[in-house]
Amino acid sequence: MLKTSTFTVAISTFNRNADLQRCLESLKEQSHPDFDIVISNGGDYEGVKKIVDNFKGLRIRIVNQQRKGIVEGRNLGWIHSFSDVVCFIDDDLVVSPEWFFNIRQTFLSDERIGGVSGPTIIPEERQKNRDLALFIEGFKKSGNIFLRLIGKIYFGLILENKVNEVGRILKSGAFTPGSNYKSCLNILRPIDVDYLEACHMCFRRRLLQELKGFDYIYKGTGEWNEPDFSFKVRNEGYRLVFNPKAVTYHYISQGGVFKARTNSFERSENFIFFYMRWVKPNSFEKALRFTCNLLFINLYWCYKFFQSRNPDWLKGIAGTFVGLMEARRVCRL
């Protein structure tokens, strides 16, 4: 068992200075602040530097991205670290005072642990910033019989009635959002999971180096690059652990990189690439659930188009077909 280890907190940011300020304030309040910080900056440098200058008590380095995208930001975070463990958190995350202590203790408990995460509670006032959370609550509470029926199909076929579970990738390819809800705080001890939350994931640096970090096949917003790396770590025989005491709060922002979520073409492709690489529709049940999930995803693109009148959302439908055709070529490990 290890007795000590060094840690880096890697933060990717893109023109969300108020969020970054709040994130750094929470890191400053850690009970055991024995870590350095690398900020991968994809936006305005002067604004980030001005904020960093207010935190003289923290060891912070800023690395400016020459290449856009969250995958580049993640990779710069670990490449510019010199520690044993790298903790990737989003700039709109707030960590609880005992967060780092619990992350550290989890890693030190077992050398077979390759990655650690914890609760990423979405405060109630920020639920409206995530469509998935709104849909789940809407399906549950709607008085419309048609919407309730759609909800039953969604919860049953796609989420397998596991909406409150933590850290699972299901047969449909959907992830369980349980770590976003306060109910996950009732988990009594650390548990093994399939993947770590994208906004809050810590990995041993040597695994990041050996596995060549996050994969650039995930384009646009880079969605699914993080669970892809989680699966690579598990594929090497390491454990991924969710510690319910390592609590964070995800103040989902709609600024900065959030605006790139209209890149629906790449988002469709990214999901299909991940699914075909790791889950695979290799049984009738999985093929059925995957097909239903694709249908819901494409209905979502249509919903966003009619909601915003932005035609970029409809590109996700084309991305689905292109992703299915390209999956075999790009998804080899």
Disulfide bonds with the S-S distance in Angstrom:
none
